[in-house]
Amino acid sequence: MMLKSILILPMSLITGLSAMAQVTGPIAATTTVNSVQTTQISQSNDLAQKLKSNNEFLISLVGESYLQSNESSAADEQIFELRHKYKFKQAQNSIQTNFILGHYEKNRSTYFAAPEFFYQYSSSAKDSIDKKYTVGRKILNTSQLDDHFNLGLTNSYFTQDFISFQKQGLMGFHQDITTKDWSLNISLLPIYLPNQGPGIKESNGKIEGSNRWVKRPPAQFGFNGTNKEIIYSVNYSDITNLILSPGALLQMRVGPEDSKVHLVTSVSKRPLNEPVLERETFANLDIVGKVNLIPNVIYNDLLTADLRYQNEQTQTAVSYISDRPENKSARNFYSIQKLSPIYGYSVFLEHNLIFSAQRSALLGVSMAELTGGEIIDMNADGSENIFTVSKQRLQYKKPIQVYIKAELFHVAGHPAATNLKWLYDREQNGSVLNAEVSVHLAQALNTRMGFDLIGTEQQKTEGTGFLQEFQANDRVYGGLDYVF
């Protein structure tokens, strides 16, 4: 069951069927608030110079209410979540972990994620060359385009609602060689951990799940003017081979990072973070459709390139990405998803406005142009299958994003941290508006409330993208966070 819970996810798998796990539920505002305090472990002065430890344990209780209910879930939900972050450093050795465990009260479902966990050994040479050797799951900073718009092409992601995302690292062996003017990273990745999103499970021939953010495959098909039942099954027999699909990544920086223009580029050949579905379909004598779904790993060639600039107050970047999947052919009597390549670029600017020693505001704007990402189902003879679980890999194709993070006002004498983000997609003619206000009532206690609004300019009878499909998922939420 642990192996199944690792592979929960991809957008294409999620939108039709998450390949594993019984984790469900949308999650609201699960990101740790920026102003959360960290507990420091005190040491003697001599030891503190050699030993640094940072241990943060966050408990969250969130209540959320959707403005519309639907057949798959109630309009309101209570969420209990634990987040544990741990950092330890002693001389040249360091350990870092990050775990998330959540529970939905009404549907009794649980989710788990481990975005990062690794051991790292560092060494510095006399010629100012720093070397780091890392074993475990580590997040890499390769592409601003990938990170800002949550493509999940390099680092995988964890999400329960496709609004709030948590980056997750690559599992394997990482070597970093760094100087002031250049750096080189080599990652060997023997273990495959894909994107992790809302889960679906198969039960008694049905694809079930109480998460309203998951698109389920059709439950019936038309035959001679009547609707006939479809019975689903999921084949996990090859899951070990899926997880043990190796890959490799090479990343290079040219130019100093601080106050200078520098180029960051990476190339990789590794399994796509979204497994594809192979499908066996047949009907019995009672004209009942039977669909056997089999998750498959396909490889892709990924190229990223960022031209970045940063100083004390401003960061900016022009980013390019190219993703070319190596599609598989379907076996006899099967069909399999065929993925189109993704190409795109983005422009990003972030500036920190400093009003005083205690007050500042972070302003950001980014835009992207993406092409490709279509999904079709192909038969063994090369013909296109009329049935498809998902039609698009990309959530947005022409997004513009504006955001602000600041302490704009006070509540009962306590500063209120405000996070406001608006994203508009010119392809879908719709937007997502997120707003959250959080107030520290005590050093370890934080309260927050916010809302998410999704809408399109034109109402269409059939979903033509993420915004059209999930525009009924407007919600408000409130929560308490306690940090030990």
Residue, then its C-alpha position, 0 to 999 in steps of 0.5 A: m500500500m505504501l508503494k501505491s500511495i507514492l504514485i498518486l497523481p499526474m494531471s492526466l492521471i488525476t483528471g481521469l484516474s489517479a494511479m494510486a492511493q486513497v488520498t482525497g480532498p481539496i486543500a485550502a491554504t496549506t502553505t505555511v504562513n511566511s511569518v510563522q516562528t521557528t523553534q531554535i534548539s539552544q546550545s552552548n556558545d562553543l557548540a552553537q558555532k558548530l551545531k545548528s538545528n531548526n525544528e518546526f512542527l506546525i498543526s493546522l485546523v482549517g474549515e472551508s465552505y464551497l459556494q456550491s455543493n456537488e454530487s461528489s462532496a459536501a459544500d463544507e469540510q474540516i481539515f486537520e493537517l500536520r506539517h513537520k520541517y527539520k533542519f540540522k547542520q553540524a560542521q560539514n554534515s546537514i540533514q533536512t526533512n519536510f513532511i505533510l500529513g492531513h485528514y478530512e473529517k467528513n469523508r474520513s480521507t487522509y493524504f501524505a506527502a514528503p516534499e523533501f528529505f536528504y542528507q548532505y555533505s559539504s566541503s570547501a577547497k582553498d581555490s574557493i570551489d565548494k562541493k556538496y554531495t546529497v542523497g535523498r529527495k531534493i528540490l532543484n532551482t532550474s526553471q522560473l517558468d516551471d516553478h511560477f506556473n506549476l508545470g511539474l516538469t522538473n520538480s514534481y508537485f503536491t496539491q490537493d486543489f490545483i490552486s495551492f502547490q508545494k514543490q517536491g524534489l527529485m529522488g537520488f544522488h546530487q553533486d553540486i560544484t559551486t564557485k562565485d562565477w559558475s556552478l555545476n549540478i549532476s543528479l542521478l535519479p534511480i527512483y521515480l516519484p511523480n506529481q502528487g495530486p488529489g487521489i481517486k480509488e477504484s471500488n467495486g468497479k467504480i472510480e470513486g473519490s470525494n474530492r471535487w477537484v478530480k475529473r472522473p472518467p465516464a460511468q456509462f457509454g452509449f449503445n443502440g440508443t441506451n446507456k450501458e454501464i462501464i466497470y473499471s479496474v486498475n492494474y498495479s502489477d507493474i508498480t515496482n518497475l514504475i518506481l524504479s525507472p531511472g533518470a539523470l539531470l545536468q544543470m549549469r550556472v554561468g555568471p555570479e548570482d549576486s547583483k549580476v546577470h547569470l544564465v541557468t540552464s538544465v537538460s535531463k532525460r528522465p520519466l515524465n512526472e505524469p504517468v500515462l494511462e494504457r487502457e484495455t477495453f472490452a464488453n461482455l455478452d450483457i453489453v457491459g463495458k469493462v475498462n482495465l487501466i494500467p499506469n505507464v512511465i514514459y521518458n522525456d527530454l527536458l531543456t530549460a534556460d533562464l536568464r536571471y538578474q537579482n539584487e537586494q530588492t529586485q529579481t527578474a528572469v526570462s525563462y524558456i522550456s522545452d519538453r519532448p515526451e518519448n511516446k509508447s505504442a499501444r499493445n494489441f487490443y490496448s490503447i495508450q495516451k499520446l502526449s504532444p510536446i510542450y514549448g514555452y517562455s515566460v517573463f518574471l519580475e519581483h520587487n520588494l518595496i521597503f517602507s520602513a525597517q518593519r514594513s515592506a511589500l513584495l510585488g510580483v508579475s509574470m506572464a507565459e506563452l505555452t504551446g502543445g500539451e495535447i493528449i490523444d488515445m492511440n490504438a495498437d494499429g496507430s489509429e486514434n481512439i474515440f475515447t479519451v480520459s484527458k485532452q490537455r497536459l497544461q492547466y494554463k497556456k497564456p497566463i498573466q499573474v500579478y501578486i502582492k504580499a504585504e502587511l497592509f493593516h492591523v487587527a486589534g494591534h496585530p499586523a495582518a499579513t496579506n497575500l493577494k494573487w490574480l491569474y488570468d489566462r488569455e486562452q480560456n478567457g478566465s481567471v483565478l483570484n486568491a486572497e488570504v489575510s493572516v494575523h499572529l495572535a500570539q508568538a506561536l498562534n496564527t489565524r487566517m482567512g481567505f477565499d478563492l474565486i474561479g470564473t470565465e468570461q463566457q459560460k460554455t456547455e462543455g468544459t474546455g479547460f481547467l477554469q471552465e471545468f472547476q468554476a463552480n469551486d469558489r470557496v471561503y475558508g478560515g483556519l488556525d495554525y499552531v507552531f511548536 
